[in-house]
């Protein structure tokens, strides 16, 4: 933990030199290319361009899910520089045909705000892949921004299914610049938080066996690279993961992330059509872990916030303690929650049973509590929320009221939201508590047909984003 304001300011200066914008909190979504305005329109046009080829780009999903056998899969990595030479990439060897492609793109900020510009950077690589004739399924993509010219790249991890189906393999890539820009980049929690964030999209689907990690890491010095690499190895040992040694992009100054996979013999909880009235909405722990980091950073950058906090009855010491607790929470992998989820799912090839199996799950990330609205859309259900548990409600309210965050319910490596039959509520809550979580029932499904979420008035204390507020029916 940092010991002085001067130390933090020096560290923030260092991160700026690395291309990390501390004021934007380069955690997860803060460095992503905008999905709705940029990535999805670009991919729509790309699909048209690739029509008739053997390249299939999956619809939006948080992870790629496909039948496979147990054990560590074969993974091959290719890294392409984006720019003038992108049209001269050659072809993908035919042995990769039939692979699932997990893609990471880093583009310069000038290309990150417009779908046409974005497509101009990534399109040639896809066209080169199509020219190979290899059958490739792009199951998951992740796109981030860099302020540095020449640091654009596309990294593709090709995962070859075995052809034998014993269950489901789930794959994802999530790569960021840093978790907490007020702490040392070599802090183990930075790596643990980043890799746990990538694994969260697997764990939330109940996949936690045979974990594999193919790191994506970079740093401006060999010493820091070695520290990060040692932390990755430590993390892999801690959760019992198989670690791949694959080429690294050598771009981006500071990168923390990985392509990760996990296996489950159960069917992932995507039974949206099985939604039923009375189903409970369970959250594995309180949410909003990014608020303390934002408030702490604001207080460091502008001492006027310290005086303002004190007028609200909050001391800087309280904020610093909460920030450290939030960092520790982010750094904890949610593997045990995944095991609880997996226990209550049908085996591969078996049918969903009402009253026995979890209906659906999601994790609370950048959109925060809005993910419940997304669940309502997927299930075509009306949901009534009666509670909104925050890790640090006073700090979330403060962050929102001072416009430090438009949505102080957002998170990184966040809590899970489960839609469970009424009959399973007590078992799920008891099992999560026995594993050290702080679960609570925050609502229920009240109707089927029209998707909506009715929320308590206190939602307005934590969210200032009008688009999010308008997506809820807020009780007076």
C-alpha positions as CSV (number, residue, x, y, z in Angstrom):
1,X,0.0,0.0,0.0
2,X,1.2,3.5,-0.8
3,X,2.6,5.6,2.1
4,X,2.4,9.2,1.0
5,X,0.7,11.6,-1.4
6,X,4.0,12.4,-3.0
7,X,4.6,8.8,-3.7
8,X,1.3,8.4,-5.4
9,X,1.8,11.6,-7.5
10,X,5.2,10.3,-8.6
11,X,3.6,7.0,-9.5
12,X,0.8,8.7,-11.5
13,X,3.4,10.6,-13.4
14,X,5.1,7.3,-14.2
15,X,1.9,5.7,-15.4
16,X,1.3,8.7,-17.7
17,X,4.6,8.0,-19.3
18,X,3.5,4.5,-19.9
19,X,0.4,5.7,-21.7
20,X,-2.0,5.0,-18.9
21,X,-4.5,7.7,-18.1
22,X,-4.9,7.5,-14.3
23,X,-7.9,9.9,-14.4
24,X,-9.8,7.5,-16.6
25,X,-8.8,4.6,-14.3
26,X,-7.4,2.2,-16.9
27,X,-9.3,-0.7,-15.5
28,X,-11.0,-3.0,-17.8
29,X,-13.7,-1.0,-19.7
30,X,-11.8,2.3,-19.3
31,X,-9.4,1.3,-22.0
32,X,-11.9,-0.6,-24.3
33,X,-12.9,0.6,-27.7
34,X,-16.5,1.6,-27.4
35,X,-18.5,-1.5,-28.3
36,X,-21.9,0.0,-29.3
37,X,-20.6,3.0,-31.2
38,X,-17.5,1.5,-32.8
39,X,-16.8,-2.2,-32.6
40,X,-20.3,-3.6,-33.4
41,X,-20.9,-1.4,-36.4
42,X,-17.4,-2.2,-37.7
43,X,-17.9,-5.9,-37.3
44,X,-21.2,-5.7,-39.1
45,X,-19.5,-4.3,-42.1
46,X,-16.6,-6.8,-41.8
47,X,-19.1,-9.7,-41.9
48,X,-20.4,-8.3,-45.2
49,X,-16.9,-8.1,-46.6
50,X,-16.1,-11.7,-45.5
51,X,-19.4,-13.1,-46.8
52,X,-18.6,-16.3,-48.7
53,X,-15.3,-16.9,-47.0
54,X,-14.5,-19.5,-44.3
55,X,-14.2,-16.8,-41.6
56,X,-17.1,-16.8,-39.2
57,X,-17.4,-14.0,-36.6
58,X,-19.5,-14.9,-33.7
59,X,-22.4,-12.7,-32.4
60,X,-21.6,-10.7,-29.2
61,X,-20.8,-13.0,-26.3
62,X,-18.7,-12.5,-23.2
63,X,-16.8,-15.8,-23.9
64,X,-16.5,-18.4,-26.6
65,X,-18.2,-21.7,-25.6
66,X,-17.8,-24.9,-27.6
67,X,-17.8,-28.7,-27.1
68,X,-14.4,-30.2,-26.4
69,X,-12.6,-32.8,-24.3
70,X,-11.0,-32.3,-21.0
71,X,-7.3,-31.3,-20.7
72,X,-5.2,-28.5,-21.9
73,X,-6.0,-27.5,-25.5
74,X,-3.5,-26.8,-28.3
75,X,-3.0,-23.0,-28.6
76,X,-1.0,-21.3,-31.3
77,X,-0.5,-17.5,-31.3
78,X,0.0,-15.1,-34.2
79,X,0.7,-11.4,-33.8
80,X,0.2,-8.9,-36.6
81,X,1.3,-5.3,-36.8
82,X,-1.4,-3.1,-37.9
83,X,-0.6,-0.5,-40.6
84,X,0.8,-0.4,-44.1
85,X,2.3,-3.9,-44.0
86,X,-0.9,-5.5,-42.8
87,X,-1.9,-6.3,-46.4
88,X,1.2,-8.5,-46.8
89,X,0.7,-10.9,-44.0
90,X,0.8,-14.1,-46.1
91,X,-1.5,-16.9,-45.2
92,X,-2.4,-18.9,-42.2
93,X,-1.2,-22.5,-42.4
94,X,-3.9,-25.0,-43.2
95,X,-3.2,-26.9,-40.0
96,X,-5.1,-24.2,-38.1
97,X,-8.3,-24.8,-40.1
98,X,-11.1,-25.6,-37.7
99,X,-9.7,-23.5,-34.9
100,X,-11.5,-21.1,-32.6
101,X,-9.8,-17.7,-32.8
102,X,-9.6,-15.5,-29.7
103,X,-8.6,-12.0,-30.8
104,X,-7.0,-9.1,-29.0
105,X,-6.7,-5.7,-30.9
106,X,-4.9,-2.6,-29.7
107,X,-5.4,0.5,-31.9
108,X,-4.1,4.0,-31.7
109,X,-6.7,6.4,-30.2
110,X,-7.2,8.1,-33.5
111,X,-8.8,4.9,-34.9
112,X,-10.8,4.1,-31.7
113,X,-13.7,6.6,-32.1
114,X,-15.1,5.8,-35.5
115,X,-16.2,2.4,-37.0
116,X,-14.8,3.1,-40.4
117,X,-11.4,4.1,-39.0
118,X,-11.4,1.1,-36.7
119,X,-12.3,-1.2,-39.6
120,X,-9.5,0.3,-41.7
121,X,-7.0,-1.0,-39.1
122,X,-8.3,-4.5,-38.5
123,X,-9.9,-5.3,-41.9
124,X,-6.7,-6.3,-43.8
125,X,-5.8,-8.9,-41.2
126,X,-9.1,-10.6,-41.5
127,X,-8.9,-10.4,-45.3
128,X,-5.5,-12.1,-45.1
129,X,-7.0,-14.8,-42.9
130,X,-9.8,-15.3,-45.3
131,X,-7.3,-15.6,-48.2
132,X,-5.8,-18.7,-46.5
133,X,-9.0,-20.6,-47.0
134,X,-8.7,-22.0,-43.5
135,X,-12.0,-22.4,-41.7
136,X,-11.8,-20.2,-38.6
137,X,-14.5,-19.3,-36.0
138,X,-13.8,-16.0,-34.3
139,X,-15.4,-16.7,-31.0
140,X,-14.3,-13.7,-28.9
141,X,-12.7,-10.3,-29.5
142,X,-11.3,-7.7,-27.2
143,X,-10.3,-4.2,-28.3
144,X,-8.2,-1.7,-26.4
145,X,-6.8,1.8,-27.0
146,X,-3.2,3.1,-27.0
147,X,-2.1,6.7,-27.1
148,X,1.2,5.7,-28.8
149,X,1.8,5.7,-32.6
150,X,3.1,2.4,-33.9
151,X,1.8,0.4,-31.0
152,X,-1.2,-1.0,-32.9
153,X,-1.3,-4.8,-33.1
154,X,-3.7,-7.7,-33.5
155,X,-3.0,-10.8,-31.5
156,X,-4.9,-14.0,-32.3
157,X,-4.8,-17.2,-30.3
158,X,-5.9,-20.2,-32.3
159,X,-7.5,-22.9,-30.1
160,X,-7.9,-26.2,-31.8
161,X,-10.8,-28.3,-30.5
162,X,-10.0,-32.0,-30.2
163,X,-13.1,-33.3,-32.0
164,X,-14.2,-35.2,-28.9
165,X,-17.0,-33.7,-26.8
166,X,-16.9,-34.5,-23.1
167,X,-18.3,-31.1,-22.0
168,X,-17.7,-27.5,-22.9
169,X,-14.6,-25.4,-23.2
170,X,-15.0,-21.7,-22.5
171,X,-12.4,-19.2,-23.8
172,X,-11.9,-15.5,-23.3
173,X,-9.3,-12.7,-23.6
174,X,-9.3,-9.7,-21.4
175,X,-6.2,-7.4,-21.4
176,X,-5.9,-4.1,-19.7
177,X,-3.2,-1.6,-18.8
178,X,-3.4,-1.5,-15.0
179,X,-5.9,-2.2,-12.2
180,X,-4.9,0.4,-9.6
181,X,-2.8,3.3,-11.0
182,X,-1.9,4.5,-7.4
183,X,0.0,1.2,-6.7
184,X,3.2,-0.3,-8.1
185,X,2.7,-2.0,-11.4
186,X,4.7,-4.9,-10.0
187,X,2.3,-5.4,-7.2
188,X,1.0,-9.0,-7.3
189,X,-2.6,-7.7,-7.0
190,X,-2.3,-6.0,-10.4
191,X,-1.7,-9.3,-12.1
192,X,-4.1,-11.2,-9.9
193,X,-6.8,-8.6,-10.7
194,X,-6.2,-8.5,-14.4
195,X,-6.1,-12.3,-14.9
196,X,-9.0,-12.8,-12.5
197,X,-10.9,-10.3,-14.6
198,X,-10.3,-12.4,-17.7
199,X,-11.3,-15.6,-16.0
200,X,-14.4,-14.0,-14.6
201,X,-16.3,-14.6,-17.9
202,X,-15.5,-18.3,-17.6
203,X,-16.2,-18.6,-13.9
204,X,-19.6,-17.0,-14.2
205,X,-20.6,-19.8,-16.6
206,X,-19.5,-22.4,-14.1
207,X,-16.3,-23.4,-15.9
208,X,-13.4,-23.8,-13.5
209,X,-11.7,-27.1,-14.3
210,X,-8.5,-27.5,-16.4
211,X,-7.8,-23.7,-16.4
212,X,-5.3,-22.6,-18.9
213,X,-3.6,-19.2,-19.1
214,X,-1.8,-17.8,-22.2
215,X,-0.5,-14.4,-20.8
216,X,-0.5,-11.1,-22.7
217,X,2.1,-9.0,-20.9
218,X,4.5,-6.2,-21.6
219,X,6.4,-3.6,-19.6
220,X,8.8,-0.8,-20.4
221,X,11.8,-2.4,-18.6
222,X,13.2,-5.9,-18.4
223,X,13.1,-5.7,-14.6
224,X,9.3,-5.0,-14.5
225,X,8.7,-7.6,-17.2
226,X,10.4,-10.2,-15.0
227,X,8.4,-9.1,-12.0
228,X,5.1,-9.3,-13.9
229,X,6.1,-12.7,-15.3
230,X,6.9,-14.0,-11.8
231,X,3.5,-12.8,-10.6
232,X,1.8,-14.6,-13.5
233,X,3.5,-17.8,-12.6
234,X,2.5,-17.3,-8.9
235,X,-1.1,-16.7,-9.9
236,X,-1.2,-19.8,-12.2
237,X,0.1,-22.0,-9.3
238,X,-2.4,-20.4,-6.9
239,X,-5.4,-21.4,-8.9
240,X,-3.9,-24.6,-10.4
241,X,-3.7,-23.4,-14.0
242,X,-1.7,-24.6,-16.9
243,X,0.6,-21.8,-18.1
244,X,1.5,-21.3,-21.8
245,X,4.7,-19.6,-22.9
246,X,3.7,-17.9,-26.1
247,X,5.1,-14.9,-28.1
248,X,4.3,-11.4,-26.7
249,X,3.4,-8.3,-28.6
250,X,6.3,-6.2,-27.4
251,X,4.0,-3.2,-27.9
252,X,1.9,-1.1,-25.6
253,X,4.4,-0.2,-22.9
254,X,2.3,-1.8,-20.2
255,X,-0.1,-4.7,-20.8
256,X,-1.7,-7.1,-18.3
257,X,-4.0,-9.8,-19.4
258,X,-4.4,-13.2,-21.0
259,X,-6.3,-15.6,-23.2
260,X,-7.8,-18.0,-20.8
261,X,-9.8,-21.2,-21.1
262,X,-11.6,-23.6,-18.7
263,X,-13.6,-26.7,-19.0
264,X,-16.9,-27.9,-17.5
265,X,-18.8,-31.1,-17.9
266,X,-22.0,-29.1,-17.3
267,X,-24.1,-27.0,-19.6
268,X,-23.4,-23.2,-19.1
269,X,-26.3,-21.3,-17.4
270,X,-27.8,-19.7,-20.5
271,X,-31.3,-21.1,-20.1
272,X,-33.0,-17.7,-20.8
273,X,-36.1,-19.3,-22.2
274,X,-36.6,-21.2,-18.9
275,X,-37.2,-18.0,-16.9
276,X,-40.1,-18.3,-14.5
277,X,-42.0,-16.0,-12.2
278,X,-40.7,-16.1,-8.7
279,X,-37.1,-16.8,-9.7
280,X,-34.7,-15.0,-7.4
281,X,-32.0,-12.6,-8.3
282,X,-28.9,-13.4,-6.2
283,X,-25.7,-11.4,-6.1
284,X,-22.6,-13.1,-4.8
285,X,-21.3,-10.0,-2.9
286,X,-21.9,-6.3,-2.8
287,X,-20.9,-4.4,-5.9
288,X,-19.2,-1.1,-6.8
289,X,-15.5,-1.8,-6.1
290,X,-14.3,0.9,-8.5
291,X,-15.8,3.8,-6.5
292,X,-13.2,3.9,-3.7
293,X,-10.3,3.9,-6.3
294,X,-11.9,6.9,-8.1
295,X,-12.5,8.8,-5.0
296,X,-9.0,8.1,-3.7
297,X,-7.4,9.2,-7.0
298,X,-9.5,12.4,-7.1
299,X,-8.4,13.3,-3.5
300,X,-4.8,12.7,-4.4
301,X,-5.0,14.8,-7.6
302,X,-6.9,17.7,-6.0
303,X,-6.7,18.4,-2.2
304,X,-10.0,20.3,-2.4
305,X,-11.7,16.8,-2.5
306,X,-10.1,16.0,0.9
307,X,-11.8,19.0,2.5
308,X,-15.0,18.2,0.7
309,X,-14.9,14.6,2.0
310,X,-14.4,15.8,5.5
311,X,-17.5,18.0,5.2
312,X,-19.4,14.9,4.3
313,X,-18.0,13.1,7.4
314,X,-15.5,11.0,5.4
315,X,-11.8,11.1,6.1
316,X,-9.0,10.6,3.6
317,X,-7.8,7.7,5.8
318,X,-11.2,6.0,5.5
319,X,-11.0,6.4,1.7
320,X,-7.4,5.0,1.6
321,X,-8.5,2.0,3.6
322,X,-11.5,1.4,1.4
323,X,-9.4,1.7,-1.7
324,X,-7.0,-0.9,-0.5
325,X,-9.9,-3.2,0.4
326,X,-11.4,-2.7,-3.0
327,X,-8.1,-3.5,-4.6
328,X,-7.9,-6.8,-2.6
329,X,-11.5,-7.6,-3.6
330,X,-10.7,-7.1,-7.3
331,X,-7.6,-9.3,-7.0
332,X,-9.5,-12.3,-5.6
333,X,-10.4,-14.9,-8.3
334,X,-14.0,-16.0,-8.2
335,X,-13.2,-19.7,-8.8
336,X,-15.2,-20.9,-5.8
337,X,-18.3,-19.0,-6.9
338,X,-17.9,-20.9,-10.2
339,X,-17.9,-24.2,-8.4
340,X,-21.2,-23.3,-6.7
341,X,-22.7,-22.4,-10.1
342,X,-21.4,-25.6,-11.7
343,X,-22.9,-27.8,-9.0
344,X,-26.4,-26.6,-10.0
345,X,-26.3,-27.1,-13.7
346,X,-27.3,-30.1,-16.0
347,X,-24.5,-32.3,-17.3
348,X,-23.5,-32.0,-20.9
349,X,-26.2,-33.6,-23.0
350,X,-28.8,-33.6,-20.3
351,X,-31.9,-31.4,-20.1
352,X,-32.6,-28.4,-17.9
353,X,-34.8,-29.3,-14.9
354,X,-37.0,-26.6,-13.4
355,X,-36.5,-26.0,-9.7
356,X,-33.1,-27.8,-9.8
357,X,-30.9,-25.8,-12.1
358,X,-29.6,-22.2,-12.3
359,X,-31.4,-20.3,-15.1
360,X,-28.8,-17.6,-16.0
361,X,-25.8,-15.7,-14.7
362,X,-23.8,-12.6,-15.5
363,X,-21.0,-10.7,-13.9
364,X,-21.1,-7.0,-12.8
365,X,-18.5,-5.2,-14.9
366,X,-18.3,-1.8,-16.5
367,X,-22.1,-1.5,-16.9
368,X,-22.6,-2.1,-13.2
369,X,-26.2,-2.9,-12.1
370,X,-27.3,-2.4,-15.8
371,X,-26.3,-6.0,-16.4
372,X,-29.6,-6.9,-14.7
373,X,-31.4,-5.0,-17.4
374,X,-29.4,-7.0,-20.0
375,X,-30.6,-10.2,-18.2
376,X,-34.2,-9.0,-18.4
377,X,-33.8,-8.6,-22.2
378,X,-32.3,-12.0,-22.7
379,X,-35.0,-13.7,-20.6
380,X,-37.8,-11.5,-21.8
381,X,-38.8,-11.0,-18.2
382,X,-39.8,-8.3,-15.8
383,X,-37.6,-8.0,-12.8
384,X,-38.2,-6.2,-9.5
385,X,-35.1,-5.1,-7.5
386,X,-35.7,-4.4,-3.9
387,X,-32.1,-3.9,-2.8
388,X,-28.8,-2.6,-4.3
389,X,-25.9,-3.7,-2.1
390,X,-22.8,-1.6,-2.4
391,X,-19.4,-2.4,-1.0
392,X,-18.9,1.2,0.1
393,X,-22.3,2.9,-0.3
394,X,-21.1,6.3,1.1
395,X,-18.2,6.4,-1.3
396,X,-20.3,5.2,-4.3
397,X,-22.8,8.0,-3.5
398,X,-20.0,10.5,-3.2
399,X,-18.4,9.4,-6.5
400,X,-21.7,9.7,-8.3
401,X,-22.8,13.0,-6.7
402,X,-19.4,14.7,-7.5
403,X,-19.6,13.3,-11.1
404,X,-16.3,11.3,-10.6
405,X,-18.2,8.3,-12.0
406,X,-21.3,8.3,-14.1
407,X,-22.1,4.8,-12.7
408,X,-20.7,4.1,-9.3
409,X,-22.1,0.5,-9.4
410,X,-19.5,-0.6,-11.9
411,X,-16.8,-3.1,-11.2
412,X,-13.8,-5.1,-12.5
413,X,-13.5,-8.8,-11.8
414,X,-17.0,-8.1,-10.3
415,X,-19.6,-9.9,-8.4
416,X,-21.9,-12.5,-10.1
417,X,-25.6,-12.1,-10.6
418,X,-27.5,-15.4,-10.6
419,X,-31.1,-16.0,-11.6
420,X,-32.1,-19.1,-9.6
421,X,-35.4,-20.9,-9.0
422,X,-37.1,-20.1,-5.7
423,X,-36.4,-23.6,-4.5
424,X,-32.6,-23.1,-4.9
425,X,-32.4,-19.8,-3.2
426,X,-31.4,-21.0,0.3
427,X,-29.0,-23.6,-1.0
428,X,-27.2,-21.1,-3.2
429,X,-26.9,-18.5,-0.5
430,X,-25.7,-21.0,2.1
431,X,-23.1,-22.5,-0.3
432,X,-21.7,-19.0,-1.3
433,X,-21.5,-18.0,2.4
434,X,-19.6,-21.2,3.3
435,X,-17.0,-20.2,0.7
436,X,-16.4,-16.7,2.1
437,X,-18.8,-14.7,-0.1
438,X,-21.4,-12.2,1.1
439,X,-24.5,-13.1,-1.0
440,X,-27.8,-11.5,-0.9
441,X,-31.2,-11.8,-2.7
442,X,-31.8,-8.5,-4.4
443,X,-34.9,-9.1,-6.4
444,X,-37.1,-11.5,-8.3
445,X,-38.7,-12.2,-11.7
446,X,-42.2,-10.9,-11.5
447,X,-43.5,-11.3,-15.1
448,X,-42.7,-12.8,-18.4
449,X,-43.0,-11.2,-21.8
450,X,-42.0,-7.5,-21.7
451,X,-38.5,-7.1,-20.4
452,X,-38.1,-4.4,-17.8
453,X,-36.4,-3.8,-14.4
454,X,-38.1,-2.0,-11.6
455,X,-35.5,-0.5,-9.3
456,X,-35.6,1.3,-5.9
457,X,-35.2,5.1,-5.7
458,X,-31.7,4.8,-4.3
459,X,-30.4,3.8,-7.7
460,X,-30.3,7.5,-8.5
461,X,-27.8,7.9,-5.6
462,X,-25.3,5.8,-7.4
463,X,-25.9,6.3,-11.1
464,X,-25.9,9.7,-13.0
465,X,-25.8,8.2,-16.5
466,X,-29.1,9.2,-17.9
467,X,-29.1,6.4,-20.5
468,X,-28.8,3.8,-17.7
469,X,-31.4,5.5,-15.5
470,X,-33.9,5.6,-18.4
471,X,-33.5,1.8,-18.9
472,X,-35.0,1.2,-15.4
473,X,-38.4,1.8,-14.0
474,X,-37.5,3.6,-10.8
475,X,-40.1,3.5,-8.0
476,X,-41.0,6.8,-6.4
